[in-house]
Amino acid sequence: MAVDTTLAAPGTSRAPIGELLRTWRRRRSLSQLELALEADVSSRHVSFLETGRARPSRDMVLRLAEHLDIPLRERNGLLLAAGYAPHYAERSLEEPEMAPIHQALDRFLRAHEPYPAVILDRHYNLMSANDAASVLTDGVTPELLEPPANALRVTLHPLGMAPRIMNLEEWSAHLLGRLRRQAAITGDPELERLYEELSVYPGVSLETPPDERAGNEIVLPLRLRDGDRELAFFSTVSTFGTAVEITLAELTIEAFYPANAATAGRLLEGITGS
């Protein structure tokens, strides 16, 4: 069993616990009083913790982290900064203890066929995918698909899916907006670097074009060129809502569904061979 000891940015592994708590509180746009009320402590105590005049107990670190909605990996970092051992374990999906989870994920991927589905880690690296996902990555240069393949890079890179995406401006604005929000919420520098990289790719947009913000569609579809046809998908994103283990907490399952009958028929062709 491995335990990650990396602290969240901003700051380094030597950042004092008070500085880290203040950074997370400000990231959540909370005043000391608001955090104190939510965590059922005095605002004076919160102030003392942030300035280093008081040292938090282990339980206090975990309580404040819970109310600040800090990711599990970064909660371990807070504990280390306060002088305590990490609380949350991080296991590989290949470890025996994770076998039931690994098997459940594999069953989900297979059961979702003939529709595409992928499993991503916290940096959008591809952990697993079902066979139907090949309809999305058709034509992508092999180098982009070599492990660890990054799903956002595969999607928006000019040698990736981008040339086939018929609504690239709209779809890229959606993906980059989601990435920007996640980077802001987590303070993860790798997500920030990924955003900076993707935002300068040709053809991508940081904001949805004005003429595409309004429409009759219920959800934003991914529109892909497939020979002389167009495929349209919408997707759902699922996470383990009660995970108390870092790997599980950081996994995302994205499942794609046909947005019209023509796309559903095309996907069924893949399993009938017709």
Phi and psi in degrees as a GROMACS rama.xvg file:
@    title "Ramachandran Plot"
@    xaxis  label "Phi"
@    yaxis  label "Psi"
@TYPE xy
-106.153  145.229  ALA-2
-121.89  125.38  VAL-3
-77.5931  137.838  ASP-4
-115.996  17.7907  THR-5
-82.3242  135.195  THR-6
-89.527  154.451  LEU-7
-74.3503  149.202  ALA-8
-81.187  155.595  ALA-9
-76.4597  166.141  PRO-10
103.1  177.054  GLY-11
-126.528  -177.346  THR-12
-65.3594  -12.9862  SER-13
-96.887  2.66862  ARG-14
-64.5066  135.21  ALA-15
-64.2177  152.098  PRO-16
-58.7483  -39.0561  ILE-17
-62.6235  -41.1838  GLY-18
-64.958  -39.6679  GLU-19
-66.4763  -42.9932  LEU-20
-61.414  -42.5844  LEU-21
-63.6285  -40.8043  ARG-22
-62.2307  -44.9718  THR-23
-67.3647  -38.1667  TRP-24
-62.4019  -44.3792  ARG-25
-67.2856  -35.029  ARG-26
-62.946  -31.2057  ARG-27
-88.2723  2.92904  ARG-28
58.6743  42.4931  SER-29
-111.996  142.629  LEU-30
-81.7315  166.836  SER-31
-60.1945  -38.2414  GLN-32
-65.18  -43.312  LEU-33
-63.0033  -43.8573  GLU-34
-64.2409  -41.218  LEU-35
-61.0165  -42.5109  ALA-36
-65.69  -40.5306  LEU-37
-67.5046  -38.2021  GLU-38
-91.0842  -0.761557  ALA-39
60.0468  46.4364  ASP-40
-131.188  172.244  VAL-41
-82.2738  147.992  SER-42
-64.1253  -29.5911  SER-43
-61.9661  -40.7905  ARG-44
-67.0784  -41.7411  HIS-45
-59.2132  -42.9999  VAL-46
-62.2851  -42.9229  SER-47
-64.6538  -38.0377  PHE-48
-65.4  -43.677  LEU-49
-69.0258  -31.7222  GLU-50
-90.9919  -3.94542  THR-51
85.7109  5.93287  GLY-52
-77.4865  -15.7756  ARG-53
-137.174  148.82  ALA-54
-104.506  125.959  ARG-55
-73.2307  147.905  PRO-56
-73.6376  167.336  SER-57
-59.3868  -44.3283  ARG-58
-63.9824  -35.8417  ASP-59
-67.5175  -39.946  MET-60
-59.0697  -46.7046  VAL-61
-67.6329  -36.3296  LEU-62
-65.6279  -47.7844  ARG-63
-65.1779  -39.2549  LEU-64
-61.8626  -37.9012  ALA-65
-64.0111  -45.8117  GLU-66
-73.9766  -21.8053  HIS-67
-89.7907  -0.870103  LEU-68
54.2792  47.7209  ASP-69
-83.4086  134.954  ILE-70
-56.63  152.363  PRO-71
-59.1971  -40.3824  LEU-72
-58.6303  -43.2057  ARG-73
-75.1084  -24.4227  GLU-74
-64.2097  -39.9966  ARG-75
-59.5809  -39.4575  ASN-76
-62.5994  -39.8334  GLY-77
-63.298  -42.8475  LEU-78
-61.4286  -43.0421  LEU-79
-62.6718  -42.02  LEU-80
-64.1755  -28.2542  ALA-81
-88.3779  -2.606  ALA-82
94.4462  17.4321  GLY-83
-114.147  160.664  TYR-84
-73.1222  150.788  ALA-85
-59.0738  150.449  PRO-86
-103.26  -32.5719  HIS-87
-103.017  131.108  TYR-88
-83.7388  157.098  ALA-89
-130.723  116.921  GLU-90
-119.505  147.219  ARG-91
-71.5191  147.842  SER-92
-64.0349  -15.2518  LEU-93
-85.8241  -9.70281  GLU-94
-71.5701  148.062  GLU-95
-54.6668  -37.4572  PRO-96
-64.4147  -22.5871  GLU-97
-94.8642  2.00678  MET-98
-54.9026  -44.4372  ALA-99
-60.8266  -37.7784  PRO-100
-68.9798  -45.0987  ILE-101
-58.484  -45.2842  HIS-102
-64.9562  -39.5671  GLN-103
-64.3188  -40.6359  ALA-104
-64.4423  -42.3502  LEU-105
-62.696  -40.4301  ASP-106
-63.9025  -40.1698  ARG-107
-62.4484  -45.9153  PHE-108
-60.0771  -43.5964  LEU-109
-69.1879  -40.8492  ARG-110
-67.0749  -25.327  ALA-111
-78.5974  -16.0325  HIS-112
-65.0316  144.674  GLU-113
-88.1016  17.1541  PRO-114
-94.6175  146.886  TYR-115
-70.5989  147.858  PRO-116
-153.658  143.954  ALA-117
-136.933  156.46  VAL-118
-119.647  127.105  ILE-119
-121.046  152.258  LEU-120
-92.1353  -171.795  ASP-121
-66.5464  -19.2188  ARG-122
-103.546  15.6022  HIS-123
68.1939  21.1628  TYR-124
-77.5765  140.742  ASN-125
-76.5874  117.43  LEU-126
-90.6389  -38.1909  MET-127
-164.205  161.336  SER-128
-156.833  156.064  ALA-129
-89.3759  172.147  ASN-130
-62.8852  -31.2563  ASP-131
-65.9814  -18.9356  ALA-132
-64.5627  -15.8352  ALA-133
-64.0494  -22.2394  SER-134
-67.6886  -25.5348  VAL-135
-80.4653  -38.315  LEU-136
-95.9228  7.69347  THR-137
-57.1091  126.011  ASP-138
90.6626  -6.76486  GLY-139
-70.3113  136.853  VAL-140
-59.2005  136.103  THR-141
-57.0865  -31.5717  PRO-142
-60.1654  -35.0765  GLU-143
-70.752  -21.3284  LEU-144
-95.3228  -2.12819  LEU-145
-71.6655  139.255  GLU-146
-61.4964  141.942  PRO-147
-86.0889  107.056  PRO-148
-70.3366  132.741  ALA-149
-98.5216  122.861  ASN-150
-62.5155  -38.7238  ALA-151
-70.7661  -38.2119  LEU-152
-65.9627  -42.7312  ARG-153
-59.6112  -38.2478  VAL-154
-71.7129  -44.1878  THR-155
-103.007  -10.4487  LEU-156
-66.5864  142.638  HIS-157
-62.72  -19.0417  PRO-158
-100.892  8.65213  LEU-159
-103.008  -133.607  GLY-160
-79.0708  -18.7685  MET-161
-48.9623  -44.4983  ALA-162
-62.3921  -21.3526  PRO-163
-93.5287  -13.19  ARG-164
-80.8334  114.303  ILE-165
-77.8935  -21.9096  MET-166
-117.912  53.0485  ASN-167
-60.1848  -42.8512  LEU-168
-58.2981  -48.6285  GLU-169
-68.6106  -44.1999  GLU-170
-69.3026  -40.393  TRP-171
-66.0904  -37.3019  SER-172
-62.3533  -38.5502  ALA-173
-64.2708  -48.814  HIS-174
-66.1453  -43.3926  LEU-175
-70.3321  -33.0547  LEU-176
-63.9384  -42.1563  GLY-177
-64.7468  -41.9708  ARG-178
-65.3394  -40.9505  LEU-179
-62.5335  -43.179  ARG-180
-65.0535  -41.2334  ARG-181
-66.7945  -39.5766  GLN-182
-62.9513  -39.2332  ALA-183
-68.9332  -38.6609  ALA-184
-70.4406  -40.5748  ILE-185
-93.7888  -22.1924  THR-186
67.9978  21.2935  GLY-187
-77.8471  117.199  ASP-188
-65.7905  -28.313  PRO-189
-68.3932  -36.9512  GLU-190
-67.3003  -36.8355  LEU-191
-64.2602  -41.6192  GLU-192
-66.2451  -38.801  ARG-193
-63.5196  -42.0198  LEU-194
-60.4581  -44.6971  TYR-195
-62.3465  -38.5235  GLU-196
-66.4607  -50.6882  GLU-197
-69.0296  -31.3917  LEU-198
-67.9083  -15.2006  SER-199
-105.189  6.54775  VAL-200
-65.842  144.619  TYR-201
-63.2764  136.349  PRO-202
88.6458  -11.4736  GLY-203
-83.5014  159.181  VAL-204
-128.664  142.215  SER-205
-88.3934  -15.4619  LEU-206
-137.208  145.058  GLU-207
-62.0075  128.751  THR-208
-53.3061  139.156  PRO-209
-53.8191  -37.1833  PRO-210
-77.4973  -2.40331  ASP-211
-113.895  1.80611  GLU-212
-75.1663  -28.5807  ARG-213
-108.287  147.457  ALA-214
176.522  -179.212  GLY-215
-97.5912  -2.51563  ASN-216
-73.2921  143.639  GLU-217
-79.5437  -41.2273  ILE-218
-130.356  156.822  VAL-219
-75.7112  120.337  LEU-220
-89.7435  153.32  PRO-221
-91.4775  118.606  LEU-222
-106.564  117.953  ARG-223
-115.737  137.474  LEU-224
-77.5212  128.837  ARG-225
-131.39  85.0511  ASP-226
66.0248  -122.597  GLY-227
-97.9157  12.7788  ASP-228
-113.366  167.553  ARG-229
-119.753  131.545  GLU-230
-105.745  142.756  LEU-231
-130.844  131.87  ALA-232
-130.909  150.289  PHE-233
-121.96  162.146  PHE-234
-134.711  157.48  SER-235
-120.129  148.886  THR-236
-119.407  128.195  VAL-237
-123.578  147.227  SER-238
-135.166  167.563  THR-239
-83.9382  101.775  PHE-240
-69.7723  -22.8799  GLY-241
-113.597  20.5669  THR-242
-66.623  135.729  ALA-243
-121.32  22.4937  VAL-244
-127.391  137.619  GLU-245
-61.2582  -47.3496  ILE-246
-57.9762  -46.5854  THR-247
-65.87  -40.4659  LEU-248
-63.4294  -26.1669  ALA-249
-98.3625  -1.69621  GLU-250
-80.9584  143.17  LEU-251
-128.695  133.32  THR-252
-108.952  116.9  ILE-253
-110.273  119.92  GLU-254
-112.578  129.603  ALA-255
-101.872  143.789  PHE-256
-130.758  148.235  TYR-257
-66.7514  135.731  PRO-258
-91.7061  -4.08829  ALA-259
-156.091  170.063  ASN-260
-66.7064  -34.8158  ALA-261
-63.5451  -41.3722  ALA-262
-67.0428  -41.2872  THR-263
-59.4836  -40.9467  ALA-264
-64.967  -39.979  GLY-265
-63.3233  -40.6257  ARG-266
-68.646  -36.0224  LEU-267
-66.2609  -28.7473  LEU-268
-58.9057  -33.6896  GLU-269
-65.4244  -24.8422  GLY-270
-103.701  -14.6867  ILE-271
-96.8108  -21.1392  THR-272
73.8506  12.0013  GLY-273
